Amino acid sequence: MSILNLAKKYLIESQVYVSLMGTFLAGFFMLEQKIFRWPTLLLIFITYFSGYLYTKYQYDKKKFFKILIFNCICGIISVILILKNHNEYRLLKWAVIVVLGLLYNSFFLEKFIRKIPLLKVFYVGLTWALINSWLILPEFNSQIFLISWLFISALVLPFDIRDMNSDDVVTFPILIGVQKTKFLAYLLVFISGLLSIFYLDLEFGIYFFLTIIVTFILIYFSENSNQESYFSFWVESCSGLPLLWLFLHWLVNC
C-alpha cells in the first residue's frame, strides 16, 4: 500500500486530519491571545475527533456501538481535563458546544440542523468559531468569533460544490450555481482576512492573511469534478495553515 493510500486511510478517512486542522486553528488563536495550554489543545482535538467520528458512523449499525463507547470514554477524559485544568464554567461551555454538535446531525432527532436549506454552512462555522472565541478563552471574543465564523463558513462552501449532485437538501451551489457560490466564499474569506489584519496582532494577522490568499486559490479551482483529496486534504488544510506559517517563521528564525 502506497504512502498516499495509507495517509488517506489513517489520516483523512479516520477523521484524524480534519480534527487536527481544527485543533491547529484553535492553537493559532490561543497563541495569539497568549493563553496556550497543552491540556486545552488536547481537549479540542478529542472534541473534534469524537464529534466527527459520531457524524460519520452514526448510521453504521456494525460500528456505531463501538463509536458510542469510544465517545463516552472521550467525554469522560474531556470532563477530567476540564475539571483538572480549568473550572466548571469551562465545562458548561464545552457541554453547550457538544450539544450544538449533536443538534447538527443526529439520527435520534426528528429534524436535523443540516437538513435546513442553506443553514449548514453557517452552522458548522458557528461551532468552530465558538471553540476558537469562547471555549478556549476566559471571556467571549467577538472579533475572533467573526474571523473564525466567516473563514470556516467559506471553507464549507467548496464541500457543498463537491456534494451538489448527491445532496438531498438545498445548498448554495444548487440554489445559485457554482460560480456565485465561489463569489460568496470569496466575500466571506475577504472579510475574515480584513478583520484579522485589524484585530489580531500584526504577526498573526499577516499569517492569517497569507492563508486567505491560498484559500482564494483553492476556492477558485473547486469543481464538482475534482478528486476527493482536493477537498478532504487541500481545502481542509486551510484551517491549519495559519499555525503552519507561524511555525515556519519560528523555524527560520531559530
MIZA-867449 format. One line per field, with one value per atom (N, C-alpha, C, O): atom name; x, z, y. Coordinates in steps of 0.2 Angstrom, whole numbers. Layout:
BEGIN
a <- CA; ...;
c1 <- X; ...;
c3 <- Z; ...;
c2 <- Y; ...;
END
This chain:
BEGIN
a <- N; CA; C; O; N; CA; C; O; N; CA; C; O; N; CA; C; O; N; CA; C; O; N; CA; C; O; N; CA; C; O; N; CA; C; O; N; CA; C; O; N; CA; C; O; N; CA; C; O; N; CA; C; O; N; CA; C; O; N; CA; C; O; N; CA; C; O; N; CA; C; O; N; CA; C; O; N; CA; C; O; N; CA; C; O; N; CA; C; O; N; CA; C; O; N; CA; C; O; N; CA; C; O; N; CA; C; O; N; CA; C; O; N; CA; C; O; N; CA; C; O; N; CA; C; O; N; CA; C; O; N; CA; C; O; N; CA; C; O; N; CA; C; O; N; CA; C; O; N; CA; C; O; N; CA; C; O; N; CA; C; O; N; CA; C; O; N; CA; C; O; N; CA; C; O; N; CA; C; O; N; CA; C; O; N; CA; C; O; N; CA; C; O; N; CA; C; O; N; CA; C; O; N; CA; C; O; N; CA; C; O; N; CA; C; O; N; CA; C; O; N; CA; C; O; N; CA; C; O; N; CA; C; O; N; CA; C; O; N; CA; C; O; N; CA; C; O; N; CA; C; O; N; CA; C; O; N; CA; C; O; N; CA; C; O; N; CA; C; O; N; CA; C; O; N; CA; C; O; N; CA; C; O; N; CA; C; O; N; CA; C; O; N; CA; C; O; N; CA; C; O; N; CA; C; O; N; CA; C; O; N; CA; C; O; N; CA; C; O; N; CA; C; O; N; CA; C; O; N; CA; C; O; N; CA; C; O; N; CA; C; O; N; CA; C; O; N; CA; C; O; N; CA; C; O; N; CA; C; O; N; CA; C; O; N; CA; C; O; N; CA; C; O; N; CA; C; O; N; CA; C; O; N; CA; C; O; N; CA; C; O; N; CA; C; O; N; CA; C; O; N; CA; C; O; N; CA; C; O; N; CA; C; O; N; CA; C; O; N; CA; C; O; N; CA; C; O; N; CA; C; O; N; CA; C; O; N; CA; C; O; N; CA; C; O; N; CA; C; O; N; CA; C; O; N; CA; C; O; N; CA; C; O; N; CA; C; O; N; CA; C; O; N; CA; C; O; N; CA; C; O; N; CA; C; O; N; CA; C; O; N; CA; C; O; N; CA; C; O; N; CA; C; O; N; CA; C; O; N; CA; C; O; N; CA; C; O; N; CA; C; O; N; CA; C; O; N; CA; C; O; N; CA; C; O; N; CA; C; O; N; CA; C; O; N; CA; C; O; N; CA; C; O; N; CA; C; O; N; CA; C; O; N; CA; C; O; N; CA; C; O; N; CA; C; O; N; CA; C; O; N; CA; C; O; N; CA; C; O; N; CA; C; O; N; CA; C; O; N; CA; C; O; N; CA; C; O; N; CA; C; O; N; CA; C; O; N; CA; C; O; N; CA; C; O; N; CA; C; O; N; CA; C; O; N; CA; C; O; N; CA; C; O; N; CA; C; O; N; CA; C; O; N; CA; C; O; N; CA; C; O; N; CA; C; O; N; CA; C; O; N; CA; C; O; N; CA; C; O; N; CA; C; O; N; CA; C; O; N; CA; C; O; N; CA; C; O; N; CA; C; O; N; CA; C; O; N; CA; C; O; N; CA; C; O; N; CA; C; O; N; CA; C; O; N; CA; C; O; N; CA; C; O; N; CA; C; O; N; CA; C; O; N; CA; C; O; N; CA; C; O; N; CA; C; O; N; CA; C; O; N; CA; C; O; N; CA; C; O; N; CA; C; O; N; CA; C; O; N; CA; C; O; N; CA; C; O; N; CA; C; O; N; CA; C; O; N; CA; C; O; N; CA; C; O; N; CA; C; O; N; CA; C; O; N; CA; C; O; N; CA; C; O; N; CA; C; O; N; CA; C; O; N; CA; C; O; N; CA; C; O; N; CA; C; O; N; CA; C; O; N; CA; C; O; N; CA; C; O; N; CA; C; O; N; CA; C; O; N; CA; C; O; N; CA; C; O; N; CA; C; O; N; CA; C; O; N; CA; C; O; N; CA; C; O; N; CA; C; O; N; CA; C; O; N; CA; C; O; N; CA; C; O; N; CA; C; O; N; CA; C; O; N; CA; C; O; N; CA; C; O; N; CA; C; O; N; CA; C; O; N; CA; C; O; N; CA; C; O; N; CA; C; O; N; CA; C; O; N; CA; C; O; N; CA; C; O; N; CA; C; O; N; CA; C; O; N; CA; C; O; N; CA; C; O; N; CA; C; O; N; CA; C; O; N; CA; C; O; N; CA; C; O; N; CA; C; O; N; CA; C; O; N; CA; C; O; N; CA; C; O; N; CA; C; O; N; CA; C; O; N; CA; C; O; N; CA; C; O; N; CA; C; O; N; CA; C; O; N; CA; C; O; N; CA; C; O; N; CA; C; O; N; CA; C; O; N; CA; C; O; N; CA; C; O; N; CA; C; O; N; CA; C; O; N; CA; C; O; N; CA; C; O; N; CA; C; O; N; CA; C; O; N; CA; C; O; N; CA; C; O; N; CA; C; O; N; CA; C; O; N; CA; C; O; N; CA; C; O; N; CA; C; O; N; CA; C; O; N; CA; C; O;
c1 <- 4; 0; 4; 9; 3; 7; 6; 1; 11; 11; 4; 1; 2; -4; -10; -14; -10; -16; -16; -22; -10; -10; -12; -16; -10; -12; -20; -23; -22; -30; -33; -38; -31; -35; -34; -39; -28; -27; -27; -28; -27; -27; -34; -38; -36; -41; -48; -52; -48; -55; -56; -62; -51; -52; -54; -55; -55; -57; -51; -52; -45; -40; -37; -36; -37; -34; -39; -36; -45; -50; -49; -50; -49; -48; -42; -42; -36; -30; -30; -28; -33; -34; -38; -36; -43; -47; -43; -44; -40; -36; -30; -28; -27; -22; -24; -21; -30; -33; -35; -33; -37; -38; -31; -31; -26; -20; -17; -13; -18; -16; -19; -15; -25; -29; -27; -26; -25; -23; -16; -15; -12; -5; -6; -2; -10; -11; -14; -12; -18; -21; -16; -17; -10; -5; -8; -7; -12; -15; -14; -18; -9; -8; -7; -3; -11; -10; -11; -16; -7; -7; -14; -17; -16; -22; -28; -32; -28; -34; -33; -39; -27; -27; -29; -32; -27; -29; -37; -40; -40; -47; -50; -55; -48; -51; -50; -55; -44; -43; -48; -51; -49; -53; -61; -64; -62; -69; -71; -76; -66; -67; -67; -71; -62; -62; -68; -70; -70; -76; -82; -86; -82; -88; -89; -94; -83; -83; -84; -87; -81; -82; -90; -92; -93; -100; -104; -108; -102; -106; -105; -110; -99; -98; -101; -103; -101; -103; -109; -111; -113; -120; -125; -129; -124; -129; -126; -129; -120; -116; -118; -115; -123; -125; -119; -120; -115; -109; -104; -102; -103; -98; -101; -97; -107; -110; -109; -107; -110; -110; -102; -101; -97; -90; -89; -85; -91; -90; -93; -91; -99; -103; -99; -98; -96; -92; -86; -84; -83; -77; -78; -74; -84; -86; -87; -86; -90; -91; -85; -84; -80; -73; -70; -67; -71; -68; -72; -68; -78; -82; -79; -78; -78; -75; -68; -67; -64; -57; -58; -54; -62; -63; -65; -63; -70; -73; -67; -66; -63; -57; -52; -50; -51; -46; -48; -45; -55; -58; -57; -55; -60; -60; -53; -52; -48; -42; -38; -34; -39; -35; -39; -36; -46; -49; -55; -53; -61; -66; -73; -73; -78; -85; -88; -92; -86; -89; -86; -90; -80; -77; -80; -81; -82; -86; -93; -95; -96; -103; -102; -106; -97; -96; -94; -97; -90; -89; -95; -96; -99; -106; -110; -114; -111; -115; -113; -117; -106; -104; -105; -106; -104; -105; -113; -114; -117; -124; -126; -130; -123; -124; -121; -124; -116; -113; -118; -119; -121; -126; -133; -135; -135; -140; -139; -144; -133; -131; -133; -136; -132; -134; -134; -129; -140; -140; -147; -152; -146; -151; -157; -163; -156; -161; -166; -171; -164; -168; -172; -170; -178; -183; -181; -181; -178; -176; -169; -167; -165; -158; -156; -160; -152; -150; -147; -149; -143; -140; -146; -144; -152; -157; -161; -164; -159; -162; -158; -152; -162; -158; -154; -156; -148; -143; -140; -135; -143; -140; -134; -130; -133; -127; -120; -116; -119; -113; -111; -106; -116; -115; -115; -113; -119; -119; -113; -110; -109; -103; -98; -94; -98; -94; -95; -91; -102; -103; -100; -97; -100; -97; -90; -87; -86; -79; -77; -73; -81; -80; -81; -77; -86; -87; -81; -79; -78; -72; -66; -63; -65; -60; -61; -56; -67; -68; -71; -71; -73; -77; -74; -72; -74; -71; -64; -63; -60; -53; -51; -45; -55; -54; -58; -63; -55; -59; -65; -70; -65; -71; -72; -68; -79; -80; -77; -77; -74; -70; -74; -74; -77; -82; -78; -80; -72; -68; -65; -66; -63; -60; -66; -66; -72; -78; -80; -81; -80; -82; -76; -78; -70; -65; -65; -65; -66; -67; -73; -73; -79; -85; -86; -88; -83; -83; -78; -80; -73; -67; -70; -69; -72; -74; -81; -81; -85; -91; -89; -92; -84; -82; -79; -80; -75; -72; -77; -75; -83; -88; -91; -93; -91; -94; -91; -95; -84; -82; -84; -85; -85; -88; -95; -97; -99; -106; -105; -109; -100; -99; -97; -100; -93; -92; -98; -98; -102; -108; -114; -120; -114; -120; -124; -130; -121; -125; -128; -132; -126; -128; -132; -136; -132; -135; -143; -146; -146; -154; -157; -163; -153; -156; -153; -147; -156; -154; -148; -148; -143; -137; -135; -139; -130; -129; -127; -130; -123; -122; -128; -129; -133; -139; -143; -147; -144; -148; -146; -150; -139; -137; -131; -129; -129; -124; -117; -116; -113; -106; -102; -99; -102; -99; -101; -97; -107; -110; -108; -107; -108; -106; -99; -97; -94; -87; -87; -83; -91; -91; -93; -90; -98; -100; -94; -93; -90; -85; -79; -76; -78; -73; -74; -70; -81; -83; -82; -79; -84; -83; -76; -74; -72; -65; -61; -57; -63; -60; -62; -57; -68; -70; -66; -64; -66; -62; -55; -52; -52; -45; -44; -39; -49; -48; -49; -45; -53; -54; -48; -46; -45; -38; -33; -29; -32; -27; -29; -24; -35; -37; -37; -35; -38; -40; -34; -34; -31; -26; -19; -18; -14; -8; -5; -6; -1; 2; 5; 3; 9; 12; 7; 7; 2; -3; -8; -10; -9; -14; -11; -14; -4; -1; -1; -3; 0; 0; -7; -8; -12; -19; -21; -24; -18; -20; -16; -19; -10; -7; -11; -12; -14; -19; -25; -27; -27; -33; -31; -36; -25; -23; -23; -26; -21; -21; -28; -30; -32; -39; -43; -47; -41; -44; -43; -47; -36; -34; -38; -40; -38; -42; -49; -52; -52; -59; -60; -65; -56; -56; -56; -60; -52; -51; -56; -55; -61; -65; -71; -74; -71; -76; -79; -75; -85; -88; -84; -85; -80; -77; -70; -67; -68; -61; -61; -67; -55; -55; -56; -56; -58; -60; -54; -55; -48; -42; -42; -39; -44; -44; -47; -45; -53; -57; -55; -53; -54; -53; -46; -44; -41; -34; -33; -31; -33; -31; -35; -32; -41; -46; -46; -46; -46; -46; -40; -40; -34; -28; -28; -24; -32; -33; -33; -31; -37; -38; -32; -31; -27; -21; -15; -10; -16; -11; -9; -3; -13; -11; -5; 0; -6; -2; 5; 10; 4; 10; 14; 20; 11; 15; 19; 25; 16; 19; 25; 30; 24; 29; 35; 41; 34; 39; 43; 49; 40; 43; 48; 53; 45; 49; 55; 61; 54; 60; 65; 71; 63; 68; 72; 78; 69; 72; 76; 79; 76; 79; 87; 90;
c3 <- 0; 0; 0; 4; -5; -5; 1; 5; 1; 7; 6; 11; 0; -1; 1; 4; 0; 2; 9; 12; 12; 20; 23; 28; 20; 23; 22; 27; 16; 15; 20; 23; 22; 26; 33; 37; 36; 43; 45; 51; 40; 42; 40; 44; 34; 31; 33; 36; 31; 31; 39; 41; 43; 50; 54; 60; 50; 53; 58; 61; 58; 61; 58; 62; 52; 48; 50; 51; 49; 50; 57; 58; 62; 69; 70; 74; 67; 68; 65; 69; 60; 57; 61; 62; 64; 68; 75; 77; 77; 83; 82; 86; 76; 74; 74; 76; 71; 71; 78; 79; 82; 89; 92; 96; 91; 94; 91; 95; 85; 82; 86; 88; 88; 91; 99; 102; 101; 108; 109; 114; 104; 104; 103; 106; 99; 98; 104; 105; 108; 114; 120; 126; 119; 124; 130; 135; 128; 133; 131; 133; 127; 125; 131; 135; 131; 136; 132; 129; 134; 130; 132; 128; 139; 140; 137; 135; 135; 131; 124; 121; 121; 115; 114; 109; 119; 119; 119; 116; 123; 124; 117; 116; 114; 107; 102; 99; 102; 97; 99; 94; 105; 107; 105; 103; 106; 105; 97; 95; 93; 86; 84; 80; 86; 84; 85; 81; 91; 93; 90; 88; 89; 85; 78; 76; 75; 68; 67; 62; 71; 71; 72; 68; 77; 78; 71; 69; 68; 62; 57; 53; 56; 50; 51; 47; 58; 59; 62; 64; 63; 67; 63; 66; 57; 53; 52; 49; 54; 53; 59; 64; 58; 63; 66; 72; 62; 64; 69; 73; 67; 70; 76; 80; 75; 79; 87; 91; 89; 96; 99; 104; 95; 97; 97; 101; 92; 92; 98; 101; 100; 105; 112; 116; 113; 118; 118; 123; 113; 112; 114; 117; 111; 113; 120; 123; 123; 130; 134; 139; 132; 135; 134; 138; 128; 126; 130; 132; 131; 135; 143; 146; 145; 152; 153; 157; 148; 148; 147; 150; 143; 142; 149; 150; 152; 158; 163; 167; 164; 168; 167; 171; 160; 158; 160; 162; 159; 161; 168; 170; 172; 179; 182; 187; 180; 182; 180; 184; 174; 172; 171; 170; 172; 171; 177; 183; 175; 180; 178; 172; 182; 180; 174; 170; 174; 168; 162; 157; 161; 155; 153; 148; 158; 157; 154; 150; 157; 154; 147; 142; 145; 138; 134; 128; 136; 132; 131; 125; 136; 135; 130; 126; 130; 125; 118; 114; 117; 110; 108; 102; 113; 111; 109; 105; 113; 111; 105; 101; 103; 97; 91; 86; 92; 88; 87; 81; 92; 91; 88; 84; 89; 85; 78; 74; 76; 69; 65; 59; 68; 64; 68; 69; 71; 75; 73; 72; 72; 69; 74; 72; 81; 85; 86; 89; 82; 82; 76; 70; 76; 71; 65; 59; 67; 62; 63; 68; 58; 58; 56; 52; 60; 58; 50; 47; 49; 42; 37; 31; 38; 33; 32; 27; 36; 34; 29; 29; 23; 17; 19; 23; 17; 17; 24; 25; 29; 36; 38; 42; 34; 36; 36; 41; 31; 30; 36; 39; 38; 44; 51; 55; 51; 57; 59; 65; 54; 55; 57; 62; 54; 55; 63; 66; 65; 72; 77; 82; 76; 81; 81; 87; 76; 76; 79; 83; 77; 80; 87; 90; 90; 97; 101; 106; 98; 101; 101; 106; 95; 95; 99; 101; 100; 103; 110; 113; 112; 118; 123; 128; 120; 124; 127; 132; 122; 124; 128; 131; 128; 131; 138; 139; 142; 148; 147; 151; 142; 140; 133; 129; 130; 123; 120; 122; 114; 110; 103; 99; 102; 96; 90; 85; 90; 84; 82; 76; 86; 84; 82; 77; 85; 83; 76; 72; 74; 67; 62; 57; 64; 59; 58; 52; 63; 63; 59; 55; 61; 58; 51; 47; 48; 41; 38; 32; 40; 37; 36; 31; 42; 41; 37; 33; 37; 33; 26; 22; 24; 17; 15; 10; 20; 18; 17; 14; 20; 19; 12; 10; 9; 3; -3; -7; -3; -8; -7; -12; -1; 0; -2; -4; -2; -5; -12; -15; -15; -23; -24; -29; -20; -21; -21; -25; -16; -15; -18; -17; -23; -26; -29; -30; -32; -36; -31; -34; -25; -21; -15; -11; -13; -8; -9; -14; -3; -3; 0; 2; 1; 4; 0; -3; -1; -5; -2; 4; -6; -4; -9; -14; -7; -11; -18; -23; -20; -27; -31; -36; -27; -30; -32; -37; -27; -27; -32; -36; -32; -35; -40; -44; -40; -45; -42; -37; -46; -43; -43; -38; -48; -49; -43; -40; -42; -37; -30; -26; -29; -23; -22; -16; -27; -26; -24; -20; -27; -26; -18; -15; -16; -9; -4; 1; -6; -2; -2; 3; -8; -9; -4; 0; -4; 1; 8; 12; 10; 17; 19; 24; 15; 16; 16; 21; 12; 11; 18; 21; 20; 26; 32; 36; 32; 38; 38; 43; 32; 32; 34; 37; 31; 33; 41; 44; 44; 51; 55; 60; 52; 55; 55; 60; 50; 50; 55; 58; 56; 60; 68; 72; 69; 76; 79; 85; 75; 78; 78; 75; 82; 82; 75; 72; 74; 67; 64; 58; 68; 65; 64; 58; 68; 67; 62; 58; 61; 56; 49; 44; 48; 42; 40; 34; 45; 43; 42; 37; 45; 43; 36; 32; 34; 28; 22; 17; 24; 19; 18; 12; 23; 22; 18; 14; 19; 15; 7; 3; 5; -2; -4; -10; 0; -3; -3; -8; 2; 2; -4; -7; -6; -13; -19; -23; -19; -25; -25; -30; -19; -18; -20; -23; -18; -19; -27; -30; -30; -37; -41; -46; -39; -43; -40; -42; -36; -33; -38; -41; -40; -45; -43; -39; -45; -43; -46; -43; -51; -54; -51; -53; -46; -43; -39; -37; -38; -34; -27; -25; -23; -16; -12; -7; -14; -10; -10; -6; -16; -17; -11; -8; -9; -4; 3; 8; 4; 11; 13; 19; 8; 11; 9; 14; 3; 2; 5; 8; 3; 6; 14; 17; 16; 24; 27; 33; 23; 26; 27; 31; 24; 25; 33; 35; 36; 43; 47; 52; 45; 49; 46; 50; 41; 38; 42; 43; 46; 50; 55; 56; 58; 63; 60; 62; 54; 50; 48; 48; 45; 44; 50; 49; 55; 62; 63; 65; 63; 64; 60; 62; 53; 48; 50; 49; 52; 54; 60; 60; 65; 71; 69; 71; 64; 62; 58; 60; 54; 50; 55; 54; 60; 65; 71; 75; 71; 76; 76; 80;
c2 <- -6; 0; 6; 7; 11; 17; 22; 21; 26; 31; 35; 37; 37; 41; 38; 40; 31; 27; 26; 26; 25; 25; 31; 31; 37; 43; 44; 47; 42; 43; 39; 41; 33; 28; 30; 30; 32; 33; 40; 41; 45; 52; 55; 58; 54; 58; 54; 57; 48; 44; 42; 41; 42; 41; 47; 47; 53; 60; 63; 68; 60; 62; 69; 74; 70; 75; 82; 87; 81; 87; 89; 95; 84; 86; 89; 94; 87; 91; 98; 102; 99; 105; 110; 116; 108; 112; 113; 119; 109; 110; 115; 119; 114; 119; 126; 131; 127; 134; 136; 142; 132; 134; 136; 141; 132; 133; 140; 143; 142; 148; 154; 158; 153; 159; 159; 164; 153; 153; 156; 160; 155; 158; 166; 170; 168; 175; 178; 184; 175; 178; 176; 179; 173; 171; 167; 169; 162; 158; 151; 146; 149; 142; 138; 139; 132; 127; 120; 119; 115; 109; 105; 102; 105; 102; 104; 100; 111; 114; 111; 110; 111; 109; 101; 99; 97; 90; 90; 86; 94; 94; 95; 92; 100; 102; 97; 95; 93; 88; 82; 80; 80; 75; 77; 73; 83; 85; 85; 82; 87; 87; 80; 78; 76; 69; 65; 61; 65; 61; 63; 59; 70; 73; 71; 69; 71; 69; 61; 59; 58; 50; 49; 44; 52; 51; 53; 49; 58; 60; 55; 54; 53; 48; 41; 38; 39; 32; 31; 25; 36; 35; 31; 28; 30; 26; 19; 15; 18; 11; 7; 7; 2; -2; -6; -8; -8; -13; -9; -12; -3; 1; 6; 8; 8; 13; 12; 16; 6; 4; 5; 8; 3; 4; 12; 14; 15; 23; 26; 31; 23; 26; 25; 30; 19; 18; 22; 25; 23; 27; 34; 37; 37; 44; 45; 50; 40; 40; 41; 45; 37; 37; 44; 47; 47; 53; 59; 63; 58; 63; 63; 68; 57; 56; 60; 63; 58; 61; 69; 72; 71; 78; 82; 87; 79; 81; 82; 87; 76; 76; 82; 85; 82; 88; 95; 99; 96; 102; 104; 109; 99; 100; 100; 104; 97; 97; 103; 106; 106; 111; 118; 123; 118; 124; 124; 124; 125; 126; 124; 122; 124; 122; 126; 124; 133; 137; 134; 134; 132; 129; 123; 122; 119; 113; 115; 111; 120; 122; 124; 122; 128; 130; 124; 124; 119; 113; 109; 107; 109; 105; 108; 105; 115; 118; 117; 116; 117; 116; 109; 107; 104; 97; 96; 92; 99; 99; 102; 99; 107; 110; 106; 105; 102; 97; 92; 89; 89; 84; 86; 82; 92; 95; 96; 95; 96; 97; 91; 92; 85; 79; 73; 70; 71; 65; 62; 64; 55; 51; 51; 49; 52; 51; 58; 58; 63; 69; 69; 66; 71; 71; 75; 73; 81; 86; 87; 89; 87; 89; 96; 99; 99; 106; 106; 110; 101; 101; 99; 100; 98; 97; 103; 104; 109; 115; 118; 119; 120; 123; 129; 134; 129; 134; 135; 139; 132; 134; 130; 133; 124; 120; 124; 123; 128; 131; 136; 135; 140; 144; 141; 143; 135; 132; 128; 128; 125; 122; 128; 127; 134; 139; 142; 144; 141; 143; 139; 142; 132; 128; 129; 129; 129; 130; 137; 137; 142; 149; 149; 153; 146; 146; 142; 144; 137; 134; 139; 140; 143; 147; 154; 157; 156; 163; 162; 167; 156; 156; 150; 152; 144; 139; 140; 138; 142; 142; 148; 149; 153; 160; 161; 158; 165; 166; 170; 169; 174; 178; 178; 177; 178; 178; 184; 189; 182; 187; 188; 183; 193; 194; 194; 192; 197; 198; 191; 190; 187; 180; 176; 172; 177; 174; 175; 171; 182; 184; 181; 179; 182; 179; 172; 170; 168; 161; 159; 155; 162; 160; 161; 157; 167; 169; 164; 162; 163; 159; 152; 149; 149; 142; 141; 136; 146; 145; 145; 142; 150; 150; 143; 141; 140; 133; 128; 123; 128; 123; 123; 118; 129; 130; 126; 123; 125; 120; 113; 109; 111; 104; 104; 98; 109; 109; 109; 105; 112; 111; 104; 101; 101; 94; 89; 84; 91; 86; 88; 85; 93; 96; 91; 92; 86; 81; 75; 71; 75; 70; 73; 69; 79; 82; 81; 83; 80; 79; 85; 85; 91; 97; 102; 102; 108; 114; 117; 119; 117; 121; 127; 127; 131; 136; 135; 138; 130; 128; 126; 127; 122; 120; 126; 126; 131; 136; 142; 144; 144; 149; 148; 152; 141; 139; 139; 142; 136; 135; 142; 144; 146; 152; 157; 160; 158; 163; 160; 164; 154; 151; 153; 154; 152; 154; 162; 163; 166; 173; 174; 178; 170; 171; 169; 172; 163; 161; 166; 168; 169; 175; 180; 183; 182; 188; 186; 190; 180; 178; 178; 180; 175; 175; 181; 183; 186; 193; 196; 200; 196; 200; 197; 201; 190; 187; 189; 191; 190; 192; 199; 201; 203; 210; 211; 215; 208; 208; 206; 208; 201; 198; 203; 204; 207; 212; 218; 220; 219; 225; 223; 227; 216; 214; 210; 209; 206; 202; 205; 210; 203; 205; 205; 201; 210; 211; 204; 202; 201; 195; 190; 186; 189; 184; 186; 182; 192; 195; 193; 192; 194; 193; 186; 184; 181; 174; 172; 167; 175; 173; 176; 172; 181; 184; 180; 179; 177; 173; 167; 164; 164; 159; 161; 156; 167; 169; 169; 167; 170; 170; 163; 162; 158; 151; 149; 145; 151; 149; 152; 148; 158; 161; 156; 154; 154; 150; 143; 141; 140; 134; 134; 129; 139; 141; 141; 139; 145; 146; 140; 139; 135; 129; 123; 118; 125; 120; 118; 123; 112; 110; 103; 99; 102; 96; 90; 84; 91; 85; 84; 79; 88; 87; 80; 78; 78; 72; 73; 79; 68; 69; 72; 76; 70; 73; 80; 83; 83; 90; 94; 99; 91; 94; 92; 96; 85; 82; 83; 83; 85; 87; 94; 97; 96; 103; 108; 113; 108; 113; 113; 118; 106; 105; 108; 111; 108; 111; 118; 120; 122; 129; 131; 136; 127; 128; 128; 131; 124; 123; 127; 128; 131; 135; 141; 142; 144; 150; 147; 151; 142; 139; 137; 138; 134; 131; 137; 137; 143; 149; 151; 153; 151; 153; 149; 151; 142; 138; 138; 138; 139; 141; 147; 147; 152; 158; 157; 159; 153; 151; 147; 148; 142; 138; 142; 141; 146; 150; 155; 156; 157; 162; 159; 162; 152; 149; 149; 146;
END
